[in-house]
Amino acid sequence: MGRCDGSDERPGGGKQYDRAPLTQGRFVFANAMKEKMSSPHPDQNIDHVRFYRAPDDNRTIAIYIGGHFSAFDRFPPFMETEDEIRHVQEAYKVADPTLERTTKAHVTDNGWPLQIIMLERQKGAITLPHYHVPNEPLPPLPTRHQILMCQSGRARVGIFTRQGVSLGDVFLEPNDLLLMAEGHEVEFLEPRTRLIEIKQGPFPGTDADDKVDIAQVTQ
């Protein structure tokens, strides 16, 4: 089980690092999108889940989900009307569709470009063949979101705002997951540590064009 904390221990010690020049974000945050980037979930006491927030406006910078996640009831899917309940029963072939409220967790806000949904179902449960369509345009966010999943070994991920404020470290172990909306650094802690990286495309063509280095980090 991975660990996340807000310690100030960083390679080389100290409170501040000089980095390559920082480029301003390509887009402007609309007020509505700022609200969407702040999760409505009361996350102070959720086992194996941690939200990392910006100190200035409380926007969500990263979401850690540990491999032993079980807090489905804290992130229930939107399922209120009879039509919605009927759809779940037909699409997923479940005897009691209301059980989705305790076996399916929508962890991310609906407005985020990468959606994390946790599923736990019994043997024999199925979904009908389907695909997903972009019914709404992507929001004008200043960054592309990214997910790291740990397959083996152990890694430390430092979490930062775009302005370089350190929000602490996440220690990833097998089956842990981390969604990052802004700054991060990764340190591999064990031999043959393997992470899966998932991020929004399209890839711009070169590694230099794919990222913006943070000029200065503060604790």
N, C-alpha and C positions, 0 to 999 in steps of 0.2 A: 504494500500500500504506500503510495507516494505521500510526501509531506510538503506542505506549503507553509511558509512563515514570512515574517517581515524583518528578518535579521539584516543587519548592515554588513555582514561579512561578505567581502568581495575579493576576488583574486588580487593580490598585491596590497590590500588594505586601503585605507583612506576613504574620503567622502566624495571625491570628485575625479572625473577622468576627462582628458581632452580627446576628442574624436575628430573625424573629418567634418567639414562644414555642413551645417544643417540647412536643408532647403525647406521653404515653407510648403504647407500642404497644397495640393492642386485644386482643392475645392473648398468652399466656405460652408461651415456648419449652419444650417438653418435651425431656428429655434425648435421647430417640431422634431428634427432629427436628433437634437440634443436630448429631448425627452425620450425618444425611442432608444437611444444608446444607454439610458439609465434603466436597468432592469427593475420592474415593479416588484420582484420577489423579495420577501423578507428573508435575507440570506444569512443572518447572523448565527443561526444555530442549525444549519443543515449539514448533516454528516457527509463527509467526502465531497463537499462542494464549497468553492470559495470564489467570490466575485472580487476582483481588484478594481478599485474606484479611483478616479482622478480627484485630488483634494480640492480643486477649484470649483468644479461644477457637478461632481459625483457621477460623471459619465462612466460607463463600464469600459475598462481597458482590457481586461482578460477574464476568462472564466475557466477555472480548474474543476475537473470532474474526476474523482478517484475511481480506481478499478472496482471498488466495493460499493459503488453507488447503489442506494436502495430507496431514496427519498422521492418515490414517484408521486406520493400524495401532495408534495410541495409544489409540483409543476404539472398540474392536471391539464390534459388537452381541452380545448374549447369544445364542449359538447353539451348543449343545453336543450335544444329543440328536439321534438320527436323525429323530424326529418334527419337531423344529424345523427341521432342514435340509430335510426333505421339504416342509414348509410354505412355506419361502422359495422353493424350486424351483417349486412350483405357483403361488404367489401372484404372483411377480415374473417368471415365465417366463424364468429364466436358465439357461444351460447348466451352470454350475458354481456352486451356491449358496454354497459356501465362500468364493468371491471377495467376498462381502458383508463379510468380515472386513477387507478392504483397500479397500472402496469405499463403506462406510456407517459413519458415526461417530456414536455416541450420546455427545454431549459433556456433557449434563446428567445429574445423578443421576436415577434412575427416580422418586424421590419428589417431584421438583419439579413445580409446577403448570404451568409452561411448559417444553416439551421442545424442545431444539435437536438436530436430526439432520441431518448433512451427507451428501449423496448424490452419487455420481459414477458414471454408468453409460454404456455405449456406445449408439450409435444403434440404435434398434429395441427397446430394453428397455422393458417395459411393466409396469404393475401392474393387477391385476384391479379392477373397480369396487368400492369399499368405503367405509365411514365408521367413525368411532371412537366408542366408548362409554365412559362414566365408570364403570368397574368398581369403583373405590375412591374413598372420599370424599376431598376435598381436605384436606391437612394443616393443622393450626391454626397457620399462620405469622403473624407479627406485621405483615407487609407484603404488598402485592400486587406481583407481579413485573412487569417491564417490559422490552421489547426496543426498541432503536433500530437501524435499518438506514439506511446512508447511500446515497442515490441519486445525488447530485451535490454538488459543492463540498467543503467541509471543515468539521469541527466539533470543538471540544474538549469533552470530557465529564469533569467532575471527579467522583471516586468518594469517597463518605463512608459511614461506618457510621451507624446511627441515632443514636449518641451524639455524632456530629459529628467523628469522627476522619477526617482526610483520608488517603486511600490512594493519591493520585496522579491523573494525568490520562490519558485515552485520546484520541488524535487520530484521528477517523473520516474516512475517504476512501471514494470509491465502492466498493461491494460489501463494506465492513466491517460487522460486526454486534457489538452489545454487549447482553448481558443484565444487568439490574440488579435486585438483590434488596433493596437498601436505598437510602441517600441518593445524590443526584446533582445536578449542575447542568450546563447546556448553554450553550455560547457558539458562535454561528455565525461562522465565520472568513472566509468568502468570499461574494460576492454570489450570490443565488439558490441558496444551499445548501439541499438538500432532504433531510429525514430522514423515514423511516417509523417511526411509533410504534405499538407493539403492546403492550397490557397487559391484565391480567385484568379482567373485568367482574364484575358490572354496574357501570356508571358511577353514582356516587351522586347525580348531579343537578346539582351546582354544582362549579366548580373549587375553591372553598374547602374543600368537603367531601371532595374527591378526594385531597388531599395534606396532609402535615404538614410545616411549615417547620422547618428545623433552627435552633435558637436560637443556637448558637455552634459555630464550626468551629475545630479545632485541627490543627496539622500533626504 
